[in-house]
Amino acid sequence: MISTMAKPLALVVVVIFFLSACQSREEKRMANPPDMNQAIAALRDAYAAFNRGDMNAAVASLDADIEWIEPKEFPGGGAYRGRESAKQYLAQSRAAWAEVSSEPEQFIPAGSRIVVLVHARVRAKGSSEWQDVRLADVYTFQGSQAIQMRAFADRDEAMRWAGVQVPVPTLTAPTL
């Protein structure tokens, strides 16, 4: 009787071992999520560095192999790979204008991503007129470093891409 009970018991032990092994693999995959406060502080510092023209500091907290993606409609838009390429893009982007200000208005954590709502102000060379643009940058983190930055001209599109619920406007019927 012990031998017939040993087989089901052995099967249960194997199943429990298998499930715990799978769970620990999943935990390892999810390990080291970004510390949101640390990540947001690093992003604040990066935008401040960009605004003062310090491109080395602007990219210092990025992963060495970051994927940097700008919309095609942006001047110089496209995909860049690596911290040095991102730095060169930022430098050429800043050099195209007489003055540039890129101020983060809000940081929205979304899992391993942070959506940054940005208010950019630019003044063309030889002009006294400022242009205001509101856009969004989405950073994907692995541990403490951003491994991807994707810029969006449309903030709602950025929110949807990052998996953030976009508020739907409430419509009211006109009163007669």
N, C-alpha and C positions, 0 to 999 in steps of 0.2 A: 504494500500500500504506500509506503514511503516513496518508492521509485516512481509510481504513477503521479504522485503529488509533486515530485521534484521537477518534472518537465514543465508543468504550468508555472511553477514558481520561478524556474530559470527563465522562462519566456518573459514573465513580468519584470524580472531584474534586467534583462536585456532591453526591454522597451523603456523602462525608466532611465537606464543608462543612456540610451539613444536620445531620448527626449531631453535629458539634461545636457548632453553634448551639443545638441542643436541649439538649445537655449543659450549656452555659453558662447557659441559661435555668433549668434545674433547679438548678444550683449557686447562681444568684442567689436562687431561691425558698428554698433551704435556708440561704442565707447568714445570718450573724449569729445563730447559735443562742445560747441563754442561757448565760452563764458560770455554771455551777452553784454554784460557791463564792460568787460575788458575789450571786446570786439568793437563796441560802440565808441569807447574812448579812443581806440586806435583809429577808427574811421574819422572821428572829429579832428584828431591830430593831422590826419592825412589831408582833409579838406583845408584846414588852416595852413598847412605847408604849401599846398597848391596855390592858395590865395596870396601867399607871400613870395611865390616863385621858387620855392625850395623843392625841386622835383625829387631829389634823393630822399628827403624826408617823406615826401608824398607817397612814395612806393615802398618805403622801408619795411612796413608791416605786412606786405603782400608775400605770398608764396613765391619762391624763385621761379617757378614754372607756371605762374598765373595765366589763365586764359582771359583776355581783355577784349570785350566785344562792344563796339559802338555801332549805332544804327547807320545804315548806308546813306541816309539823308543828312547825316552830320558830316561836316568837312573832315576828310581823312577817315571817314567811317569804314569799318571792317573789323576783322579779327586780328589780334596781336597775341603772341605767345611769349611769356617770360617777363620778368620784372623790368629788364632793360628796355624791351620793346614798349611796355606800358609807359615807362618814363619818357621815352622819345615821343610817343604819341601825345602825352600831356604837355611836354615842352613845345611841340609844334602847334598844338591847339591853343596854348596860351600866347605864343608868339604871333598868332594870326590877328590878335586884337590889341588895341592901344591899352585897354584896361579890362580886367576880368575879375569877377567875384562869383564864387560858387559856394553858396551857403546852404548847409543841410538844415531843413526845417523840421524834419521828423524822422526818427528811426523806428522801423516796424519789424520786430523779430518774427520770423516765419520758419520754425524748425531750424535747419542749418543755414538759413539765409537771413539776411537783413536787407529790407527795402529802405532806401534813403530817399526821401522826397527832397528835391534840391531846387532852390531858387537861384538861377544863374542870371547875372547881369553882365552884359558886355557892351563895350563901346568900340566901334570901328576906328581904325587909324584915320586921322584927318577929320573926325566927326566929333560933335559935342553931344550927340544923341545917344542915349542908353537904350538898349533892348533888354526886356525882361523875358525870361523863359523859365517855365516850371516843368521840370522833368523828374525822372526817377532813375536811380542806380540800384541794381540788385547785386549784392555780394553773397557768394556761396562760401561757407567756411568749412574747413576740415580741421578740427582741433582749434588752435588759436590763430590760424592764418587763412586769409581769403585765397581760395584757389580759383575763383572765377569772379569777374565783374562784368555785368551786362547792363548797358545803358538803354533807356527807353525814352523816346520823345513823349509818349503817352503814359501818364501815371497809372491809369486804370489797367492798361495792358501789362504794365510791370507788376501790379498787384496780382492780377490773374495768373501771370506766369509764375510768380513766387508762391501761389496757392493761398493768397490772402483774400478773404471775402470782400468783394467790392460792394459798397452800399448801393442799393437800388433806389433811385429817387422816388419819392411818394407822389403820385399824381392824384389831384383832387378834381372832381367834376365842377365845372363852372356853375355858379348859382344863377338862377333865372329870376 
